Each structure stands twice: as structure tokens, then as C-alpha cells.
Amino acid sequence: MGSVGADRAVKADIPGLISLHEDGTVVRSTLPSRYLPIPPQSDFVDGVATKDVVIDAETDLSVRIFLPRIEQDRVGVVLYFHAGGFVIGSAATGPYHDICQKLAKRLCVLVVSVSYRVSPEHRLPAAFDDGYRALQWLQLQASSKVGDPVTEPWLNKHANFSSCFLFGHSSGGTIVHHVACRAAAQGDTLSPLKLQGLILGGPFFGSCARTVSEIEYGGESASLTLKLCDALWDFALPEDANRDHPFSNPFSPEAPVPEGIPRCLVIVGGKDLLHDTQIKYTEFLEKAGVEVSLSEFKESDHFVSDMYENEEMDAIANFLHHHNNKKKK
């Protein structure tokens, strides 16, 4: 029998972020104040109202809905997955809440942000499972009627369920990939919900082989370092798995096939250490017959907190509006 001291020994840690002890205890560090959770506001604040809804009591899975002031009857729906390396964050976390607030207000869409389970308490595929469960919940909302016990009033009144998009940044982009592949493999089971496109901002993929951009842009001065990437994958992947696992490496022989997924917008930073992998990913999608739009911002790295201000938001707006314009022809 091990001693108490041995049980409390640190098994793995990311300094300033999280540590995992031999007895399974997880200790999370206090993050900067900007990462503090923001409470929902059912009244309109800066043009957007918010509410939290539990969609699966068994796993405590919840979403935060962002409702803009709406002039037309119904608007499109964006199912959003936040960043955080699968280890930190929720829909309420400051920067992720702010991103969704911007999306809802500027693009006039309903944003449904998913508070998926995080690692190491819930290693992958928990986040992928939660993402797909949230998509199924949207499908349930699309089928529900006023008075049904499952009906969410804001969505029932304002959502155009025929115009649904998945959007995720960093690890959220990885979730988008896996959720979309799972949905495509299931066939047309989402009706009357219609998935019209995917937006992947700086998707967080990994492999054991190093790329040129990882070596060039993954140093200690980067906003996301190579050392941190490796540590996040160690926390997120199943025990004893390496970065060539299909959860992290979309090019793995065992990884899900993206055939049949909707058209994609991939947003890439020219100085992101994951740049080369993300470019390879767009080529991978094209070879699978997926319509892909690439928006590359040469001077950007793996941005998170200050992202989607101007040009990035314009790229997303153009992607969404392209769909709407095609519908009007």
C-alpha cells in the first residue's frame, strides 16, 4: 500500500494551469481575472440576452444561448465550441462568452455555446460525445412545438433550424471536426435541422511528427507553445495514448473519414505553430470532396482572447451570407 505522500505526488502538471496527482485529484490554478465566469443576463445587454440551459442532467451538460435583438422573424443558429485545450473553460468563461456575444450581435444569429466536459476528469471522447449530444438536442428543438416539455422558448420562437452552423476555435474546432464526421456517418438523421456549414478557427490537431511551423513558431515566446500543446494532449487523450491517436491526428488511419460533411471555412494564423497541420487539413478535406474556404491571416498566431474583431469576423460573415444568398437565388 502506498503512503499518503505517494498518493498525493504529482503525476502530471502544466505549471500555472493544472496538476494531476497520483490519487486522481485534480488541482486547477487560479486563472487571470479575464477568465472569470460571466453570469447570464436574461435582459438585453449591449444588444444580446443570455440564458443557461441544462440539456443532459445525467452528465450535467449545459449550453448558453445568446439571443440578439431580432428584427426579422427567424435567424440562423451557430452551435459553438470554446477553446481551452480540452482542459479549461466553459460557455461562461470570459473570453469565450465575449466571442459568442460578438457573433450574436454582429452577425444576428442565435449562438448556442456548449459547456462540454473537460479533461483530465473526463478524457476524450467525452467532449466529442457532448458536442454530438448538443447537436442532437438542437435537432430535438427543431422538431418540438410550443407547449412541449422539451421546448426551449427562445429557440422555438426565433431559430431558423434550416440554417445551422457548427463553429469552434482551437480545441473547439477539433470538436467540430469530430461531431460533423459522426453526423455524416449517421446519414440524414438530423432532419428537420439542417447543417449548412462548419467553421474551424485555428483547429487544434496533433501528431508525433514535428512540422516546420511547430519548430519555427512553437517557442517559449508564442501564445501557444509546442511544450504546452504536448502537455494538453497528455491531459486530454486516453491514458497511454500518443498524439497519433485518431482523436488528435485527423490523418491517422483509424480517424473518422470526413466524406459527406458540409462545406467548411478554416481560419488559419500565418504564425500559428499549428499552421502547417491546418493547411494539410484543408487539403485533406478537399481530397475527401468537401468544399473548403481558407482564410489565412499572415501575422496572426494561435489567437484566442482578441480574436474575431474585424477581418476574421468579416470572413465568418461572408461564409454565412454566402449560404443565405444561395438560398435566395
Residue pairs with C-beta under 8 A, 6 or more apart in sequence:
2 22
6 22
7 21
7 22
7 23
8 21
8 22
8 23
8 25
9 21
9 22
10 19
10 20
10 21
10 22
11 20
11 21
11 22
12 19
12 20
12 120
12 231
12 234
12 235
13 19
13 20
14 87
14 228
14 231
14 232
14 235
16 29
17 28
17 29
17 31
17 87
17 88
18 26
18 27
18 28
18 29
18 87
18 88
18 120
18 235
19 26
19 27
20 26
20 120
20 235
21 27
26 120
26 121
28 88
31 88
34 94
34 95
34 305
35 88
35 89
35 93
35 94
35 95
36 93
36 94
37 90
37 92
37 93
37 94
37 97
38 92
38 93
38 94
38 97
38 98
39 92
40 50
40 51
40 52
40 64
40 92
41 49
41 50
42 49
42 50
42 51
43 49
44 69
46 101
46 105
47 68
47 69
47 105
48 66
48 67
48 68
48 69
48 101
48 104
48 105
49 66
49 67
50 64
50 65
50 66
50 67
50 97
50 101
51 64
51 65
51 67
51 154
52 62
52 63
52 64
52 65
52 91
52 92
53 62
53 63
53 64
53 65
53 152
54 60
54 61
54 62
55 61
55 62
55 63
55 133
55 134
55 137
56 130
56 133
56 137
59 117
59 130
59 133
60 117
61 114
61 115
61 116
61 117
61 130
61 133
61 134
62 91
62 115
63 91
63 112
63 113
63 114
63 115
63 134
63 137
64 91
64 92
64 97
64 100
64 112
64 113
64 115
65 110
65 111
65 112
65 113
65 152
65 154
65 155
66 100
66 101
66 103
66 104
66 110
66 111
66 112
66 113
67 104
67 110
67 154
67 158
68 75
68 104
68 105
68 108
68 109
68 110
70 108
70 158
73 158
74 158
74 159
74 160
75 108
75 109
75 110
75 158
75 159
75 160
75 163
76 109
76 110
76 159
76 160
76 163
76 164
76 165
76 196
76 320
76 324
77 109
77 110
77 111
77 112
77 138
77 155
77 159
77 160
77 161
77 163
77 164
77 165
78 103
78 107
78 109
78 110
78 111
78 112
78 164
78 165
78 166
78 167
78 199
79 112
79 114
79 134
79 135
79 138
79 164
79 165
79 166
79 167
80 91
80 99
80 100
80 103
80 111
80 112
80 113
80 114
80 167
80 168
80 172
81 113
81 114
81 116
81 127
81 131
81 166
81 167
81 168
81 169
81 171
81 172
81 173
81 175
81 176
82 89
82 90
82 91
82 93
82 96
82 99
82 113
82 114
82 168
82 169
82 171
82 172
83 89
83 96
83 168
83 169
83 170
83 171
83 172
83 204
83 304
84 93
84 96
84 118
84 170
84 171
85 170
85 171
85 204
85 228
85 229
85 232
85 235
85 236
86 118
86 119
86 124
86 127
86 171
86 174
86 232
86 235
86 236
87 118
87 119
87 120
87 232
87 235
87 236
88 118
89 96
89 118
90 96
90 115
91 97
91 100
91 113
91 114
91 115
92 115
95 304
95 305
96 113
97 113
99 169
99 307
99 308
100 111
100 113
102 308
102 313
103 109
103 111
103 167
103 308
103 313
103 316
104 110
104 111
106 313
106 317
107 313
107 316
107 317
107 320
109 165
109 320
110 154
110 155
110 158
110 159
112 134
112 138
112 155
114 130
114 131
114 134
116 126
116 127
116 130
116 131
116 134
116 175
117 126
117 127
117 130
118 127
119 126
119 127
119 235
119 236
120 235
120 236
123 235
123 236
123 237
123 238
123 239
124 236
124 237
124 238
124 247
125 178
125 247
127 171
127 175
127 236
128 175
128 178
128 179
128 182
128 247
131 175
131 176
131 178
131 179
132 178
132 179
132 182
132 183
135 166
135 179
135 183
135 190
135 193
135 195
138 155
138 161
138 164
138 193
139 189
139 190
139 191
139 192
139 193
140 150
141 150
141 151
141 152
141 155
141 156
141 159
141 161
142 159
142 161
142 192
142 193
143 192
144 150
144 151
144 152
144 156
145 151
145 156
146 156
161 192
161 193
161 194
162 192
162 193
162 194
162 196
163 194
163 196
163 323
163 324
163 327
164 193
164 194
164 195
164 196
165 195
165 196
165 197
165 198
165 199
165 320
166 176
166 179
166 180
166 195
166 197
166 198
166 199
167 176
167 198
167 199
167 200
167 201
167 316
168 174
168 175
168 176
168 199
168 200
168 201
168 203
169 201
169 202
169 304
169 307
170 201
170 202
170 203
170 204
170 302
170 304
171 204
171 232
171 236
172 201
173 200
173 201
173 202
173 203
173 204
174 203
174 204
174 205
174 248
176 198
176 199
176 200
176 203
177 198
177 200
177 203
177 250
177 258
178 247
178 256
180 195
180 198
180 258
180 261
180 262
181 256
181 257
181 258
181 261
182 256
183 189
183 190
183 195
183 261
184 258
184 259
184 260
184 261
185 256
185 257
185 260
195 262
196 262
196 263
196 323
197 262
197 263
197 264
197 265
197 319
197 320
197 323
198 261
198 262
198 263
198 264
198 265
199 264
199 265
199 267
199 316
199 319
200 264
200 265
200 266
200 267
201 267
201 307
201 308
201 312
202 267
202 268
202 269
202 272
202 274
202 278
202 302
202 303
203 266
203 274
203 278
203 281
204 229
204 232
204 274
205 248
205 249
205 250
205 274
205 277
205 278
205 281
206 229
206 230
206 233
206 243
206 248
206 249
206 277
207 243
207 244
207 248
207 249
207 251
207 277
208 242
208 243
208 244
210 226
211 276
211 277
212 276
213 272
213 273
213 274
213 275
213 276
213 277
214 226
214 229
214 273
214 274
214 276
214 277
215 226
216 273
217 271
217 272
217 273
217 275
217 301
218 224
218 225
218 226
218 227
218 229
218 273
219 225
219 226
220 227
222 273
222 301
222 302
223 301
223 302
223 303
223 304
224 272
224 273
224 274
224 301
224 302
225 273
226 273
229 273
229 274
230 243
233 243
233 248
236 247
236 248
237 243
237 245
237 247
237 248
238 245
238 247
241 247
243 249
244 252
245 252
246 252
246 254
246 255
246 256
249 255
250 258
250 281
250 284
251 280
251 284
257 288
258 284
258 285
258 288
258 290
259 288
259 289
259 290
261 285
261 290
262 290
263 290
263 291
263 292
263 293
264 282
264 285
264 290
264 291
264 292
264 293
265 292
265 293
265 294
265 295
265 315
265 316
265 319
266 278
266 281
266 282
266 285
266 292
266 293
266 294
266 295
267 295
267 296
267 297
267 312
267 315
267 316
268 275
268 278
268 279
268 282
268 294
268 295
268 296
268 297
269 275
269 296
269 297
269 300
269 301
269 302
269 303
270 296
270 297
270 298
270 299
270 300
271 298
271 299
271 300
271 301
272 278
272 300
272 301
272 302
273 301
273 302
274 302
279 294
282 292
282 294
285 292
286 292
293 319
295 312
295 315
297 311
297 312
308 316
